[in-house]
Amino acid sequence: MKAAVLYEPKTPLKLVELDLDEPGPGEALVKIMSSGVCHSDWHVIKGDWGNIPMPCVLGHEGAGIVEAVGQGVSTVKTGDHVILSWMASCGTCESCQSGYPNLCQRPPAAQAKVRMKGESEALYQMAGLGTFSAYTVVPEVAAVPIDKSIPFPQAALVGCGVTTGVGAAINTARVGAGSTVAVFGCGGVGLNCIQGAVIAGAIQIIAVDMLDYKLDLGREFGATDTVNASREDPVARIKELTGGQGVHYAFEAIGLVEAPFVQSVLCTRRRGVTVWVGHAPLDTPVTIDARALILEKTIIASMYGSARPHVDFPKILSLYRAGKLKLDELITRRFDLKDINVAFDLLARGEVARSVINFE
């Protein structure tokens, strides 16, 4: 099979031919049909997250068709359409049993290996998936069956960016009806924080970015107001837009530098809740005056939108089918695998909401 492999940070991905083991007990072989191009993969390419093993088959936001299953598999069968979850859960640890499989302490990994053609050493796969490849083998719990009427490109985005953003608003923050919200960053995750706030019934949603193009997208996805942080102080402007009080909820969906993390706290009102959604590079310091929290403000991080994939993926797709969630509009560009580096160039320049790699 063909796959896009990263050999070392800060270099282009290379297309290579790989061999893949057959699925073992409890595993499913999935033919990848579409894969989103996510900022998390870009972090790995840039070397932001430390010592990720290389060579690495990137990609973790995928959807496809089950081609074969191993012994004992009961939740999926050959021919099923599935979204892949990059956080497989064991089901028995404290986090899983408490209803937080997104924080699983013992996530299962497939025993089947992917290798360079003709070689014996296994390659690392991003988040245990490696969806920038024609096929992958995953634990059956990582393959969530979906209705066959859902297009693969839209389904793929639910595997990470959509769930992360919508879930941060609905599951992590539990945004209340009639509340006010600020979202820092109008990339793929930020736009879905906005969508989640819309679905939850927020009455005012303020989108913050440094690019007017991204702010226009924010309005398309439900923002009522926009702030260009390259031209004005976002904290002061958010307070002005909310009658001097600040917002009930703020979301940091950038995860690159310190300033938006701090601003997302300072723009909230008394007892305001700030959710840090962006996955920052290692060793990103955030310094904040302790008294910024004295009025009973809360900071909480969100991992994978506090999602329960087997519950939330179908729920998100139901919202899409009901016309209450925009997935078609998220897809700015579509590429073949051979153009994967072009897709990352566009992501780096902030020119897309989401690009999708299609395999057929």
Contacts in CASP RR format, 6 or more apart in sequence:
PFRMAT RR
TARGET T0000
AUTHOR 0000-0000-0000
METHOD contacts of the structure
MODEL  1
MKAAVLYEPKTPLKLVELDLDEPGPGEALVKIMSSGVCHSDWHVIKGDWG
NIPMPCVLGHEGAGIVEAVGQGVSTVKTGDHVILSWMASCGTCESCQSGY
PNLCQRPPAAQAKVRMKGESEALYQMAGLGTFSAYTVVPEVAAVPIDKSI
PFPQAALVGCGVTTGVGAAINTARVGAGSTVAVFGCGGVGLNCIQGAVIA
GAIQIIAVDMLDYKLDLGREFGATDTVNASREDPVARIKELTGGQGVHYA
FEAIGLVEAPFVQSVLCTRRRGVTVWVGHAPLDTPVTIDARALILEKTII
ASMYGSARPHVDFPKILSLYRAGKLKLDELITRRFDLKDINVAFDLLARG
EVARSVINFE
1 17 0 8 1.000
1 18 0 8 1.000
1 19 0 8 1.000
1 20 0 8 1.000
1 133 0 8 1.000
1 134 0 8 1.000
1 135 0 8 1.000
2 15 0 8 1.000
2 16 0 8 1.000
2 17 0 8 1.000
2 18 0 8 1.000
2 133 0 8 1.000
2 134 0 8 1.000
2 337 0 8 1.000
3 15 0 8 1.000
3 16 0 8 1.000
3 18 0 8 1.000
3 57 0 8 1.000
3 114 0 8 1.000
3 130 0 8 1.000
3 132 0 8 1.000
3 133 0 8 1.000
3 134 0 8 1.000
4 13 0 8 1.000
4 14 0 8 1.000
4 15 0 8 1.000
4 57 0 8 1.000
4 58 0 8 1.000
4 59 0 8 1.000
4 132 0 8 1.000
4 133 0 8 1.000
4 337 0 8 1.000
4 340 0 8 1.000
5 13 0 8 1.000
5 14 0 8 1.000
5 15 0 8 1.000
5 16 0 8 1.000
5 18 0 8 1.000
5 55 0 8 1.000
5 56 0 8 1.000
5 57 0 8 1.000
5 58 0 8 1.000
5 123 0 8 1.000
6 13 0 8 1.000
6 14 0 8 1.000
6 44 0 8 1.000
6 45 0 8 1.000
6 54 0 8 1.000
6 55 0 8 1.000
6 56 0 8 1.000
6 58 0 8 1.000
7 14 0 8 1.000
7 54 0 8 1.000
7 55 0 8 1.000
8 54 0 8 1.000
9 44 0 8 1.000
9 45 0 8 1.000
9 46 0 8 1.000
9 47 0 8 1.000
9 54 0 8 1.000
10 45 0 8 1.000
10 46 0 8 1.000
10 47 0 8 1.000
11 45 0 8 1.000
12 341 0 8 1.000
13 45 0 8 1.000
13 58 0 8 1.000
13 132 0 8 1.000
13 340 0 8 1.000
13 341 0 8 1.000
13 344 0 8 1.000
15 337 0 8 1.000
15 338 0 8 1.000
15 340 0 8 1.000
16 116 0 8 1.000
16 117 0 8 1.000
17 116 0 8 1.000
17 117 0 8 1.000
18 57 0 8 1.000
18 114 0 8 1.000
18 115 0 8 1.000
18 116 0 8 1.000
18 117 0 8 1.000
18 123 0 8 1.000
18 133 0 8 1.000
19 114 0 8 1.000
19 115 0 8 1.000
19 116 0 8 1.000
19 117 0 8 1.000
19 118 0 8 1.000
20 29 0 8 1.000
20 112 0 8 1.000
20 113 0 8 1.000
20 114 0 8 1.000
20 115 0 8 1.000
20 133 0 8 1.000
20 135 0 8 1.000
20 136 0 8 1.000
20 137 0 8 1.000
21 111 0 8 1.000
21 112 0 8 1.000
21 113 0 8 1.000
21 114 0 8 1.000
21 137 0 8 1.000
22 29 0 8 1.000
22 68 0 8 1.000
22 70 0 8 1.000
22 112 0 8 1.000
22 137 0 8 1.000
23 29 0 8 1.000
23 68 0 8 1.000
23 69 0 8 1.000
23 70 0 8 1.000
23 73 0 8 1.000
23 110 0 8 1.000
23 112 0 8 1.000
23 137 0 8 1.000
24 70 0 8 1.000
24 71 0 8 1.000
24 110 0 8 1.000
24 111 0 8 1.000
24 112 0 8 1.000
24 137 0 8 1.000
25 70 0 8 1.000
25 71 0 8 1.000
25 72 0 8 1.000
25 73 0 8 1.000
26 69 0 8 1.000
26 70 0 8 1.000
26 71 0 8 1.000
26 72 0 8 1.000
26 73 0 8 1.000
26 139 0 8 1.000
26 140 0 8 1.000
27 69 0 8 1.000
27 70 0 8 1.000
27 73 0 8 1.000
27 110 0 8 1.000
27 111 0 8 1.000
27 112 0 8 1.000
27 137 0 8 1.000
27 138 0 8 1.000
27 139 0 8 1.000
27 140 0 8 1.000
28 66 0 8 1.000
28 68 0 8 1.000
28 69 0 8 1.000
28 70 0 8 1.000
28 73 0 8 1.000
28 76 0 8 1.000
28 82 0 8 1.000
28 137 0 8 1.000
28 138 0 8 1.000
28 139 0 8 1.000
28 140 0 8 1.000
28 143 0 8 1.000
29 66 0 8 1.000
29 67 0 8 1.000
29 68 0 8 1.000
29 69 0 8 1.000
29 112 0 8 1.000
29 135 0 8 1.000
29 136 0 8 1.000
29 137 0 8 1.000
30 64 0 8 1.000
30 65 0 8 1.000
30 66 0 8 1.000
30 67 0 8 1.000
30 82 0 8 1.000
30 84 0 8 1.000
30 135 0 8 1.000
30 136 0 8 1.000
30 137 0 8 1.000
30 138 0 8 1.000
30 143 0 8 1.000
31 64 0 8 1.000
31 65 0 8 1.000
31 66 0 8 1.000
31 67 0 8 1.000
31 134 0 8 1.000
31 135 0 8 1.000
31 359 0 8 1.000
32 62 0 8 1.000
32 63 0 8 1.000
32 64 0 8 1.000
32 131 0 8 1.000
32 133 0 8 1.000
32 134 0 8 1.000
32 135 0 8 1.000
32 136 0 8 1.000
32 359 0 8 1.000
33 63 0 8 1.000
33 64 0 8 1.000
33 65 0 8 1.000
33 152 0 8 1.000
33 156 0 8 1.000
33 358 0 8 1.000
33 359 0 8 1.000
33 360 0 8 1.000
34 62 0 8 1.000
34 63 0 8 1.000
34 64 0 8 1.000
34 152 0 8 1.000
34 153 0 8 1.000
34 155 0 8 1.000
34 156 0 8 1.000
34 356 0 8 1.000
34 357 0 8 1.000
34 358 0 8 1.000
34 359 0 8 1.000
35 59 0 8 1.000
35 61 0 8 1.000
35 62 0 8 1.000
35 63 0 8 1.000
35 131 0 8 1.000
35 132 0 8 1.000
35 156 0 8 1.000
35 356 0 8 1.000
35 357 0 8 1.000
35 359 0 8 1.000
36 59 0 8 1.000
36 61 0 8 1.000
36 62 0 8 1.000
36 131 0 8 1.000
36 153 0 8 1.000
36 156 0 8 1.000
36 157 0 8 1.000
36 160 0 8 1.000
36 354 0 8 1.000
36 355 0 8 1.000
36 356 0 8 1.000
36 357 0 8 1.000
37 61 0 8 1.000
37 335 0 8 1.000
37 340 0 8 1.000
37 343 0 8 1.000
37 344 0 8 1.000
37 347 0 8 1.000
37 352 0 8 1.000
37 354 0 8 1.000
37 355 0 8 1.000
37 356 0 8 1.000
37 357 0 8 1.000
38 59 0 8 1.000
38 60 0 8 1.000
38 61 0 8 1.000
38 160 0 8 1.000
38 161 0 8 1.000
38 354 0 8 1.000
39 187 0 8 1.000
39 188 0 8 1.000
39 189 0 8 1.000
39 279 0 8 1.000
39 347 0 8 1.000
40 60 0 8 1.000
40 126 0 8 1.000
40 127 0 8 1.000
40 160 0 8 1.000
40 279 0 8 1.000
41 58 0 8 1.000
41 59 0 8 1.000
41 60 0 8 1.000
41 126 0 8 1.000
41 132 0 8 1.000
41 344 0 8 1.000
42 344 0 8 1.000
42 347 0 8 1.000
42 348 0 8 1.000
43 49 0 8 1.000
43 279 0 8 1.000
43 281 0 8 1.000
44 52 0 8 1.000
44 56 0 8 1.000
44 58 0 8 1.000
44 126 0 8 1.000
45 58 0 8 1.000
45 344 0 8 1.000
46 281 0 8 1.000
47 281 0 8 1.000
48 281 0 8 1.000
48 282 0 8 1.000
49 281 0 8 1.000
49 282 0 8 1.000
50 282 0 8 1.000
52 124 0 8 1.000
53 124 0 8 1.000
54 124 0 8 1.000
55 116 0 8 1.000
55 123 0 8 1.000
55 124 0 8 1.000
56 123 0 8 1.000
56 124 0 8 1.000
56 125 0 8 1.000
56 126 0 8 1.000
57 114 0 8 1.000
57 123 0 8 1.000
57 124 0 8 1.000
57 125 0 8 1.000
57 126 0 8 1.000
57 130 0 8 1.000
57 132 0 8 1.000
57 133 0 8 1.000
58 126 0 8 1.000
58 130 0 8 1.000
58 132 0 8 1.000
59 126 0 8 1.000
59 127 0 8 1.000
59 129 0 8 1.000
59 130 0 8 1.000
59 131 0 8 1.000
59 132 0 8 1.000
60 84 0 8 1.000
60 86 0 8 1.000
60 126 0 8 1.000
60 127 0 8 1.000
60 128 0 8 1.000
60 129 0 8 1.000
60 130 0 8 1.000
60 131 0 8 1.000
60 160 0 8 1.000
61 86 0 8 1.000
61 131 0 8 1.000
61 156 0 8 1.000
61 157 0 8 1.000
61 159 0 8 1.000
61 160 0 8 1.000
61 161 0 8 1.000
62 83 0 8 1.000
62 84 0 8 1.000
62 129 0 8 1.000
62 131 0 8 1.000
62 155 0 8 1.000
62 156 0 8 1.000
62 159 0 8 1.000
63 81 0 8 1.000
63 82 0 8 1.000
63 83 0 8 1.000
63 84 0 8 1.000
63 146 0 8 1.000
63 152 0 8 1.000
63 153 0 8 1.000
63 155 0 8 1.000
63 156 0 8 1.000
63 158 0 8 1.000
63 159 0 8 1.000
64 81 0 8 1.000
64 82 0 8 1.000
64 83 0 8 1.000
64 84 0 8 1.000
64 152 0 8 1.000
64 155 0 8 1.000
64 156 0 8 1.000
65 79 0 8 1.000
65 80 0 8 1.000
65 81 0 8 1.000
65 82 0 8 1.000
66 76 0 8 1.000
66 77 0 8 1.000
66 78 0 8 1.000
66 79 0 8 1.000
66 80 0 8 1.000
66 81 0 8 1.000
66 82 0 8 1.000
66 143 0 8 1.000
67 78 0 8 1.000
67 79 0 8 1.000
67 135 0 8 1.000
68 78 0 8 1.000
69 76 0 8 1.000
69 77 0 8 1.000
69 78 0 8 1.000
69 140 0 8 1.000
73 140 0 8 1.000
74 140 0 8 1.000
75 140 0 8 1.000
75 141 0 8 1.000
75 143 0 8 1.000
75 145 0 8 1.000
76 82 0 8 1.000
76 140 0 8 1.000
76 143 0 8 1.000
76 145 0 8 1.000
80 143 0 8 1.000
80 145 0 8 1.000
81 145 0 8 1.000
81 146 0 8 1.000
81 147 0 8 1.000
81 148 0 8 1.000
81 150 0 8 1.000
81 152 0 8 1.000
81 155 0 8 1.000
82 143 0 8 1.000
82 144 0 8 1.000
82 145 0 8 1.000
82 146 0 8 1.000
83 143 0 8 1.000
83 144 0 8 1.000
83 146 0 8 1.000
83 155 0 8 1.000
83 156 0 8 1.000
83 158 0 8 1.000
83 159 0 8 1.000
83 309 0 8 1.000
83 313 0 8 1.000
84 129 0 8 1.000
84 131 0 8 1.000
84 136 0 8 1.000
84 138 0 8 1.000
84 142 0 8 1.000
84 143 0 8 1.000
84 144 0 8 1.000
84 159 0 8 1.000
85 141 0 8 1.000
85 142 0 8 1.000
85 143 0 8 1.000
85 144 0 8 1.000
85 159 0 8 1.000
85 309 0 8 1.000
85 313 0 8 1.000
86 126 0 8 1.000
86 127 0 8 1.000
86 128 0 8 1.000
86 129 0 8 1.000
86 142 0 8 1.000
86 159 0 8 1.000
86 160 0 8 1.000
86 304 0 8 1.000
87 101 0 8 1.000
87 102 0 8 1.000
87 104 0 8 1.000
87 107 0 8 1.000
87 127 0 8 1.000
87 303 0 8 1.000
87 304 0 8 1.000
87 307 0 8 1.000
87 309 0 8 1.000
88 104 0 8 1.000
88 107 0 8 1.000
88 108 0 8 1.000
88 109 0 8 1.000
88 128 0 8 1.000
88 138 0 8 1.000
88 139 0 8 1.000
88 141 0 8 1.000
88 142 0 8 1.000
89 96 0 8 1.000
89 101 0 8 1.000
89 102 0 8 1.000
89 104 0 8 1.000
89 107 0 8 1.000
89 108 0 8 1.000
89 141 0 8 1.000
89 309 0 8 1.000
90 96 0 8 1.000
90 104 0 8 1.000
90 105 0 8 1.000
90 106 0 8 1.000
90 107 0 8 1.000
90 108 0 8 1.000
91 97 0 8 1.000
91 101 0 8 1.000
91 104 0 8 1.000
91 141 0 8 1.000
92 106 0 8 1.000
93 104 0 8 1.000
93 105 0 8 1.000
93 106 0 8 1.000
94 105 0 8 1.000
95 101 0 8 1.000
95 102 0 8 1.000
95 103 0 8 1.000
95 104 0 8 1.000
95 105 0 8 1.000
96 104 0 8 1.000
96 105 0 8 1.000
99 308 0 8 1.000
100 306 0 8 1.000
101 307 0 8 1.000
101 308 0 8 1.000
101 309 0 8 1.000
102 303 0 8 1.000
102 304 0 8 1.000
102 305 0 8 1.000
102 306 0 8 1.000
102 307 0 8 1.000
102 308 0 8 1.000
103 303 0 8 1.000
108 139 0 8 1.000
108 141 0 8 1.000
109 128 0 8 1.000
109 139 0 8 1.000
110 128 0 8 1.000
110 137 0 8 1.000
110 138 0 8 1.000
110 139 0 8 1.000
112 137 0 8 1.000
113 122 0 8 1.000
113 123 0 8 1.000
114 122 0 8 1.000
114 123 0 8 1.000
114 125 0 8 1.000
114 130 0 8 1.000
114 133 0 8 1.000
114 136 0 8 1.000
114 137 0 8 1.000
115 121 0 8 1.000
115 122 0 8 1.000
115 123 0 8 1.000
116 123 0 8 1.000
125 136 0 8 1.000
126 132 0 8 1.000
128 138 0 8 1.000
129 136 0 8 1.000
129 138 0 8 1.000
129 142 0 8 1.000
130 136 0 8 1.000
131 156 0 8 1.000
132 337 0 8 1.000
132 340 0 8 1.000
132 357 0 8 1.000
134 359 0 8 1.000
141 310 0 8 1.000
144 309 0 8 1.000
144 310 0 8 1.000
144 313 0 8 1.000
144 314 0 8 1.000
146 155 0 8 1.000
146 313 0 8 1.000
146 314 0 8 1.000
146 317 0 8 1.000
147 317 0 8 1.000
149 321 0 8 1.000
150 317 0 8 1.000
150 320 0 8 1.000
150 321 0 8 1.000
152 358 0 8 1.000
153 331 0 8 1.000
153 334 0 8 1.000
153 356 0 8 1.000
153 358 0 8 1.000
154 320 0 8 1.000
154 327 0 8 1.000
154 328 0 8 1.000
154 330 0 8 1.000
154 331 0 8 1.000
155 317 0 8 1.000
156 356 0 8 1.000
157 327 0 8 1.000
157 330 0 8 1.000
157 331 0 8 1.000
157 354 0 8 1.000
157 356 0 8 1.000
158 313 0 8 1.000
158 316 0 8 1.000
158 317 0 8 1.000
158 327 0 8 1.000
159 309 0 8 1.000
159 313 0 8 1.000
160 304 0 8 1.000
161 188 0 8 1.000
161 189 0 8 1.000
161 192 0 8 1.000
161 354 0 8 1.000
162 192 0 8 1.000
162 195 0 8 1.000
162 316 0 8 1.000
162 325 0 8 1.000
162 327 0 8 1.000
162 330 0 8 1.000
163 192 0 8 1.000
163 304 0 8 1.000
163 305 0 8 1.000
163 307 0 8 1.000
163 309 0 8 1.000
163 312 0 8 1.000
163 313 0 8 1.000
163 316 0 8 1.000
164 189 0 8 1.000
164 192 0 8 1.000
164 277 0 8 1.000
164 302 0 8 1.000
164 304 0 8 1.000
164 305 0 8 1.000
164 307 0 8 1.000
165 189 0 8 1.000
165 190 0 8 1.000
165 192 0 8 1.000
165 193 0 8 1.000
165 195 0 8 1.000
165 196 0 8 1.000
165 251 0 8 1.000
165 253 0 8 1.000
165 277 0 8 1.000
165 302 0 8 1.000
165 305 0 8 1.000
166 192 0 8 1.000
166 193 0 8 1.000
166 195 0 8 1.000
166 196 0 8 1.000
166 199 0 8 1.000
166 305 0 8 1.000
166 316 0 8 1.000
166 325 0 8 1.000
167 192 0 8 1.000
167 196 0 8 1.000
167 302 0 8 1.000
167 305 0 8 1.000
167 306 0 8 1.000
167 307 0 8 1.000
167 312 0 8 1.000
168 189 0 8 1.000
168 193 0 8 1.000
168 251 0 8 1.000
168 253 0 8 1.000
168 275 0 8 1.000
168 277 0 8 1.000
168 302 0 8 1.000
168 305 0 8 1.000
168 306 0 8 1.000
169 175 0 8 1.000
169 181 0 8 1.000
169 193 0 8 1.000
169 195 0 8 1.000
169 196 0 8 1.000
169 197 0 8 1.000
169 199 0 8 1.000
169 200 0 8 1.000
169 249 0 8 1.000
169 251 0 8 1.000
169 275 0 8 1.000
170 196 0 8 1.000
170 199 0 8 1.000
170 200 0 8 1.000
171 302 0 8 1.000
171 305 0 8 1.000
171 306 0 8 1.000
171 307 0 8 1.000
171 312 0 8 1.000
172 275 0 8 1.000
172 300 0 8 1.000
172 302 0 8 1.000
172 305 0 8 1.000
172 306 0 8 1.000
173 249 0 8 1.000
173 251 0 8 1.000
173 273 0 8 1.000
173 275 0 8 1.000
173 300 0 8 1.000
173 302 0 8 1.000
174 200 0 8 1.000
175 181 0 8 1.000
175 196 0 8 1.000
175 197 0 8 1.000
175 200 0 8 1.000
175 201 0 8 1.000
175 202 0 8 1.000
175 248 0 8 1.000
175 249 0 8 1.000
176 200 0 8 1.000
176 201 0 8 1.000
176 202 0 8 1.000
176 248 0 8 1.000
176 249 0 8 1.000
177 200 0 8 1.000
177 201 0 8 1.000
177 202 0 8 1.000
177 203 0 8 1.000
178 201 0 8 1.000
178 202 0 8 1.000
178 203 0 8 1.000
179 200 0 8 1.000
179 201 0 8 1.000
179 202 0 8 1.000
179 203 0 8 1.000
179 247 0 8 1.000
179 248 0 8 1.000
179 249 0 8 1.000
180 202 0 8 1.000
180 203 0 8 1.000
180 204 0 8 1.000
180 205 0 8 1.000
180 206 0 8 1.000
180 242 0 8 1.000
180 246 0 8 1.000
180 247 0 8 1.000
180 248 0 8 1.000
180 249 0 8 1.000
181 193 0 8 1.000
181 194 0 8 1.000
181 197 0 8 1.000
181 202 0 8 1.000
181 204 0 8 1.000
181 205 0 8 1.000
181 206 0 8 1.000
181 247 0 8 1.000
181 248 0 8 1.000
181 249 0 8 1.000
181 250 0 8 1.000
181 251 0 8 1.000
182 205 0 8 1.000
182 206 0 8 1.000
182 207 0 8 1.000
182 208 0 8 1.000
182 234 0 8 1.000
182 238 0 8 1.000
182 246 0 8 1.000
182 247 0 8 1.000
182 249 0 8 1.000
182 250 0 8 1.000
182 251 0 8 1.000
182 264 0 8 1.000
182 267 0 8 1.000
182 268 0 8 1.000
183 190 0 8 1.000
183 193 0 8 1.000
183 194 0 8 1.000
183 197 0 8 1.000
183 205 0 8 1.000
183 206 0 8 1.000
183 207 0 8 1.000
183 208 0 8 1.000
183 223 0 8 1.000
183 250 0 8 1.000
183 251 0 8 1.000
183 253 0 8 1.000
184 208 0 8 1.000
184 209 0 8 1.000
184 229 0 8 1.000
184 234 0 8 1.000
184 250 0 8 1.000
184 251 0 8 1.000
184 252 0 8 1.000
184 253 0 8 1.000
184 254 0 8 1.000
184 260 0 8 1.000
184 263 0 8 1.000
184 264 0 8 1.000
185 207 0 8 1.000
185 208 0 8 1.000
185 209 0 8 1.000
185 214 0 8 1.000
185 252 0 8 1.000
185 253 0 8 1.000
185 254 0 8 1.000
185 260 0 8 1.000
186 194 0 8 1.000
186 207 0 8 1.000
186 208 0 8 1.000
186 209 0 8 1.000
186 211 0 8 1.000
186 214 0 8 1.000
186 215 0 8 1.000
186 217 0 8 1.000
186 218 0 8 1.000
186 221 0 8 1.000
186 223 0 8 1.000
187 209 0 8 1.000
187 214 0 8 1.000
187 217 0 8 1.000
187 253 0 8 1.000
187 350 0 8 1.000
187 353 0 8 1.000
188 253 0 8 1.000
188 330 0 8 1.000
188 353 0 8 1.000
188 354 0 8 1.000
189 253 0 8 1.000
189 277 0 8 1.000
189 278 0 8 1.000
190 251 0 8 1.000
190 253 0 8 1.000
190 277 0 8 1.000
191 217 0 8 1.000
191 218 0 8 1.000
191 221 0 8 1.000
191 330 0 8 1.000
191 353 0 8 1.000
192 221 0 8 1.000
192 330 0 8 1.000
193 251 0 8 1.000
193 253 0 8 1.000
193 277 0 8 1.000
194 205 0 8 1.000
194 207 0 8 1.000
194 218 0 8 1.000
194 221 0 8 1.000
194 222 0 8 1.000
194 223 0 8 1.000
195 221 0 8 1.000
195 222 0 8 1.000
195 325 0 8 1.000
195 326 0 8 1.000
197 205 0 8 1.000
197 249 0 8 1.000
198 205 0 8 1.000
198 221 0 8 1.000
198 222 0 8 1.000
199 319 0 8 1.000
199 324 0 8 1.000
199 325 0 8 1.000
202 249 0 8 1.000
203 224 0 8 1.000
204 224 0 8 1.000
204 225 0 8 1.000
204 241 0 8 1.000
204 242 0 8 1.000
204 247 0 8 1.000
205 222 0 8 1.000
205 223 0 8 1.000
205 224 0 8 1.000
205 225 0 8 1.000
206 223 0 8 1.000
206 224 0 8 1.000
206 225 0 8 1.000
206 226 0 8 1.000
206 227 0 8 1.000
206 238 0 8 1.000
206 241 0 8 1.000
206 242 0 8 1.000
206 247 0 8 1.000
207 214 0 8 1.000
207 215 0 8 1.000
207 218 0 8 1.000
207 219 0 8 1.000
207 223 0 8 1.000
207 225 0 8 1.000
207 226 0 8 1.000
207 227 0 8 1.000
208 226 0 8 1.000
208 227 0 8 1.000
208 229 0 8 1.000
208 234 0 8 1.000
208 238 0 8 1.000
208 260 0 8 1.000
208 263 0 8 1.000
209 215 0 8 1.000
209 218 0 8 1.000
209 226 0 8 1.000
209 228 0 8 1.000
209 229 0 8 1.000
210 228 0 8 1.000
210 229 0 8 1.000
210 230 0 8 1.000
211 228 0 8 1.000
211 350 0 8 1.000
212 228 0 8 1.000
213 350 0 8 1.000
213 351 0 8 1.000
214 350 0 8 1.000
215 223 0 8 1.000
215 226 0 8 1.000
215 227 0 8 1.000
215 228 0 8 1.000
217 353 0 8 1.000
218 226 0 8 1.000
219 226 0 8 1.000
220 326 0 8 1.000
220 329 0 8 1.000
221 326 0 8 1.000
221 329 0 8 1.000
225 241 0 8 1.000
227 234 0 8 1.000
227 237 0 8 1.000
227 238 0 8 1.000
227 241 0 8 1.000
229 260 0 8 1.000
229 263 0 8 1.000
234 263 0 8 1.000
234 267 0 8 1.000
235 263 0 8 1.000
235 266 0 8 1.000
235 267 0 8 1.000
238 246 0 8 1.000
238 247 0 8 1.000
238 267 0 8 1.000
239 245 0 8 1.000
239 246 0 8 1.000
239 267 0 8 1.000
242 269 0 8 1.000
245 269 0 8 1.000
245 270 0 8 1.000
246 267 0 8 1.000
246 268 0 8 1.000
246 269 0 8 1.000
247 267 0 8 1.000
247 268 0 8 1.000
247 269 0 8 1.000
247 272 0 8 1.000
248 268 0 8 1.000
248 269 0 8 1.000
248 272 0 8 1.000
248 273 0 8 1.000
249 268 0 8 1.000
249 272 0 8 1.000
249 273 0 8 1.000
249 274 0 8 1.000
249 275 0 8 1.000
250 264 0 8 1.000
250 265 0 8 1.000
250 267 0 8 1.000
250 268 0 8 1.000
250 272 0 8 1.000
250 273 0 8 1.000
250 274 0 8 1.000
250 275 0 8 1.000
251 264 0 8 1.000
251 274 0 8 1.000
251 275 0 8 1.000
251 277 0 8 1.000
252 260 0 8 1.000
252 261 0 8 1.000
252 264 0 8 1.000
252 274 0 8 1.000
252 275 0 8 1.000
252 276 0 8 1.000
252 277 0 8 1.000
252 278 0 8 1.000
253 277 0 8 1.000
253 278 0 8 1.000
254 260 0 8 1.000
254 278 0 8 1.000
255 261 0 8 1.000
255 276 0 8 1.000
255 278 0 8 1.000
255 279 0 8 1.000
255 280 0 8 1.000
255 281 0 8 1.000
255 284 0 8 1.000
256 280 0 8 1.000
256 281 0 8 1.000
257 284 0 8 1.000
258 284 0 8 1.000
258 285 0 8 1.000
258 286 0 8 1.000
258 287 0 8 1.000
261 276 0 8 1.000
261 280 0 8 1.000
261 286 0 8 1.000
262 286 0 8 1.000
262 287 0 8 1.000
262 288 0 8 1.000
264 274 0 8 1.000
264 276 0 8 1.000
265 274 0 8 1.000
265 288 0 8 1.000
265 292 0 8 1.000
265 293 0 8 1.000
265 297 0 8 1.000
265 299 0 8 1.000
266 292 0 8 1.000
268 274 0 8 1.000
268 297 0 8 1.000
270 295 0 8 1.000
270 296 0 8 1.000
270 297 0 8 1.000
271 295 0 8 1.000
271 296 0 8 1.000
271 297 0 8 1.000
271 298 0 8 1.000
272 296 0 8 1.000
272 297 0 8 1.000
272 298 0 8 1.000
273 297 0 8 1.000
273 298 0 8 1.000
273 300 0 8 1.000
274 297 0 8 1.000
274 298 0 8 1.000
274 299 0 8 1.000
274 300 0 8 1.000
275 300 0 8 1.000
275 301 0 8 1.000
275 302 0 8 1.000
276 299 0 8 1.000
276 300 0 8 1.000
276 301 0 8 1.000
276 302 0 8 1.000
277 301 0 8 1.000
277 302 0 8 1.000
277 305 0 8 1.000
293 299 0 8 1.000
307 313 0 8 1.000
316 325 0 8 1.000
319 325 0 8 1.000
320 326 0 8 1.000
320 327 0 8 1.000
329 353 0 8 1.000
330 353 0 8 1.000
330 354 0 8 1.000
331 353 0 8 1.000
331 354 0 8 1.000
331 355 0 8 1.000
331 356 0 8 1.000
332 346 0 8 1.000
332 351 0 8 1.000
332 352 0 8 1.000
332 353 0 8 1.000
332 354 0 8 1.000
332 355 0 8 1.000
333 343 0 8 1.000
333 346 0 8 1.000
333 352 0 8 1.000
333 355 0 8 1.000
333 356 0 8 1.000
334 355 0 8 1.000
334 356 0 8 1.000
334 357 0 8 1.000
334 358 0 8 1.000
335 342 0 8 1.000
335 343 0 8 1.000
335 355 0 8 1.000
335 356 0 8 1.000
335 357 0 8 1.000
335 358 0 8 1.000
336 357 0 8 1.000
336 358 0 8 1.000
337 357 0 8 1.000
337 359 0 8 1.000
340 357 0 8 1.000
343 352 0 8 1.000
343 355 0 8 1.000
343 357 0 8 1.000
346 352 0 8 1.000
346 355 0 8 1.000
347 355 0 8 1.000
END
